[in-house]
């Protein structure tokens, strides 16, 4: 039982970094979470989220020490501190995995963890970044509507990275 609680605190997006945060940073985090829709706050604090992150760490990076990094990335996307389309690059750099593995992890997060709350995440992402993954950033109007591969994602759990702007 004590191990379960320890794992919860280690892999929870809510509690990750809590022991190393200053009181001011903790208060700022609390304020951001308080402003979230309840369903998003629940994702951050849920025991199931912690278990999901632990499973990802074991499956993809074989290092439970990487779990807090995954938790931070998830927290930052939910709080709209990180653009959801940048998630694969964040995963690659923070976990030290190749792009394909990072993309697979990002897809799992979006299709399994974010699926029930994706509309709420999209609203926050649009408010903060003014765009969603796959959206065109061009100043020219296309002559005919064109479907960009991956544009309808993240709902489908497919490719959520937009490399056209890189």
N, C-alpha and C positions, 0 to 999 in steps of 0.2 A: 504493500500500500504506500509506504514512504517513497518507494522508487517511482510509482505512478505520479505522485504529487511532484516529485523532483522533475520528472520528465515534462509534466504539464508546465511548470514554470520555465524550464529550459526552452521548450518549443512554442510557447504561447506568444503570438504577436503582441499581446497586451503587456506581458511581463518581461519580455526580452529587453535587456538593458536597464530594467527598473532599479537594480541595486547599484548601478554605476551612474545613474542620472542625478543631477542636482535637484533639489526641491523645486526650483523654478522650471526646469525642463520637464519634470514630472507633472507639474501643474499645467504647463502648456499642452502636453500630450493629453491630459485629462480633458482640458477645454476642447481640443479638437475632436476627441471621441464623443464628448457630450453633444456636439453639434451634428454628429452623424445621424442618419436614420437608424433606428433601433436595430434593424436587421444587420446592418454593417457593424455596429458595435458588438452585436452578438457573435459575429464571425471572429472578431478580434479576441474575444474572451472565451470562446467555446472550447471545451475539452476535446471535442471532435476535431477542431482545427489543429490543436496541438498534436493529436494522434496522426492526422493527415500529414503534417510537416515532418513528424518523426519517420513516417513511412517513406516519404520522399527522400529524406536524408539517407535512410538505409538502402533504398532501392537504387538511387542514382549516384550518390557521392560516397557511399559506404563510410561516412564519417558523421557520427551523431554530433560532433563539434560544429558541423556546418548548419545544423538545424536552426540555430539562432539567426544565421545570415538569411536563410529562407524566410523565417518569421519576420525579420526586418523588412525584407522586400515586399512581402504580402501586406504588412502594416502600412508601408509607405504608399503602395498602390491604393489601398482602401482609403487612406487619408488624403489622397490626391497630392502627395508630396513627390511621387514618381509617376510619370506617364506610363500607362499600361503597355503601350507599344515598346517602351524601353526595357520592359521586364526581362526579355531574353538576354540583352546585353548586360544588365545588372546581375543576372544570375551567373552568366559566364565570368564576369570579372570578380564578383564577390565569392563565388564558390570555386573558381579556378577550373571550370569544366569547359569543354569545347562548345562551339555554337550549336551543333546538332543536339547535344545533351541538354544544353540550356533551353533550346526551343522545345524539346520534349517535356522538360520540367514545367516550363511556362504553359504549355498546352494542358498539362495535367492540372495545374492550378486553376486555369480558366475554366476548363470543362468539368472539373469535379468540385472544386471549392467555391469558385465564383459563380457557377451556373445559376443557383437560386437567387442571387443578388446582383446579377450582371447589369440590370437596368439601373439600379441605384448607383452602381460604380460608374456606369456611363454618364449619368447626370453629373456626378461630381467631377469626372474627368473633363466633360464638356465645359463646365463652369470654370475650371482651373486652367485648362490648356486650350480650349476652344476647338478641339478636334478629337477624333477617335481613331484608332488604328485603321489603316487602309483608306482614310479620307484623303482626298487630293489636296495638296498644298499649293497647287499651281495658281498663278494669277490670271491665266488665260482660261476662258470658258471653252470646254470641249464642244466640238460641233455636233456631236451626237452623244447621248449618254453611253458611257462605257463602263463595263463591269471590270473592276480591278481584281485580279486573283487575290483571294484572302480578304476582300472587302467586307464580306458578311461575317467575318470572324470578330470577336472571340466566341460567339455563341456556339459555333460548330466545333470549337476546340482545336481548330487548325492553326495555321501560321498567323501569328499576331504581330510579327515584326514588320515594319514598313521601312525597307532599306532605300527607298527612292529619295529620301531626304538626308541620307547619310553622306 
